[in-house]
């Protein structure tokens, strides 16, 4: 099996790029951020403070998070409910960043992620895939872009979905999440020493996809 770890900050385009690269290579795409978003959404729905382990940890005992893969891509389920759309709201995004700082939450989801990599050729995107989840991944990529560019992409995405988003607010959320993700005690966001850095600020989507596909093929040494 071939495992590809694709890490990077919020709004770098990890999921979009990983999804298309996986399709072209015939790999399984695993959006690990969706798992944390599901936990964050669960905390919000239960009225729990996502930053307070004493409020979050008790409900992990009856939380069931699972992934299903269809022709349209990955779907995320929370206790049997498809929450693939619900987890994309900004509140769920911030809650995901907060709960992901809780070590027990990361441990709760770790085995699920590793099991997928054991059984499939995967492109797994997140923030600590190459450093913690799959430290022995065959290919490691760190995808990034300027914060203002990432905020503009997220803003356009929200507007396209009918949201009354404000660019300045989105930018502040991106900057705050960058700080939270890189300063948390549990598995902070950072580039693995052996990861290839890909800055997408001035690249087209197709340009990034082609570069990532070519890099994976080169690193896989003809295995594809």
C-alpha positions, -999 to +999 in steps of 0.1 A: +000+000+000+011+036-007+004+063+018+005+100+011+005+125+039-008+160+029-005+186+056-010+223+058-028+252+074-066+260+070-076+272+036-045+259+017-068+238-005-057+204+010-090+186+007-098+199-028-064+190-041-062+157-023-096+147-036-087+153-072-052+138-070-067+107-053-092+104-082-065+106-108-043+081-091-071+057-080-063+063-043-087+067-014-089+103-001-092+107+036-101+142+049-091+139+085-102+175+092-138+163+087-133+139+117-124+167+140-151+189+126-176+162+135-164+161+171-165+199+172-200+199+158-211+173+183-197+195+211-216+225+198-249+206+195-245+193+231-239+228+244-204+218+255-174+242+254-151+227+228-121+241+247-130+224+280-119+187+282-141+182+312-171+189+290-159+172+258-144+140+270-175+125+287-195+124+255-167+107+235-179+075+251-211+074+230-197+093+200-196+073+168-178+089+139-173+070+106-164+076+070-181+063+039-167+065+004-190+070-025-186+080-062-190+116-050-162+113-025-160+110+013-191+114+035-188+118+073-213+103+097-219+113+133-239+086+152-254+075+118-263+110+106-246+123+075-231+156+086-209+162+056-225+196+050-232+206+086-195+204+095-185+230+069-200+260+088-175+284+103-185+276+138-177+239+133-144+249+118-134+268+149-147+241+172-126+216+153-095+236+159-103+238+196-112+201+202-082+190+182-060+205+209-073+179+234-049+149+234-077+124+242-097+135+211-066+130+189-061+095+204-098+087+199-095+093+161-059+081+156-066+044+151-094+050+126-070+070+104-042+045+106-065+016+098-076+032+066-039+036+056-032+000+063-059-012+040-059+012+011-037+033-011-045+067+006-040+104+003-047+116+038-049+153+045-048+171+078-024+190+100-003+163+117-005+134+092+032+133+083+044+140+118+020+120+140-006+100+122+015+085+094+051+093+103+063+065+080+042+077+050+057+070+016+052+106+005+049+137+026+037+170+013+032+203+031+007+225+012+005+262+021-004+297+008-003+333+021-030+338+048-047+365+028-050+342-002-063+314+019-089+337+035-101+349+000-105+313-011-125+305+019-146+337+016-155+329-021-164+293-011-188+306+016-203+332-007-209+305-034-228+285-008-251+315-001-234+326+031-233+363+041-196+360+049-174+390+055-138+388+041-122+406+071-139+382+095-128+352+075-092+365+075-092+369+112-106+334+116-079+320+094-052+338+113-066+327+146-068+291+135-032+293+122-021+304+157-042+278+175-031+250+153+006+258+154+007+265+192-013+237+206+004+213+229-009+181+212+005+175+177+009+212+166+008+220+129+043+219+115+061+207+083+077+173+086+114+174+080+111+151+050+080+168+035+080+185+002+069+222+005+043+233-020+033+270-019+001+274-038-003+312-035+004+321-071-005+287-087-037+277-104-057+247-090-048+226-120-011+236-117-010+224-081-028+192-089-004+183-117+026+192-095+014+170-066+006+141-089+040+142-105+057+144-071+038+114-058+047+094-090+084+103-086+085+094-049+067+062-055+094+050-079+073+034-105+049+017-080+019+034-097 
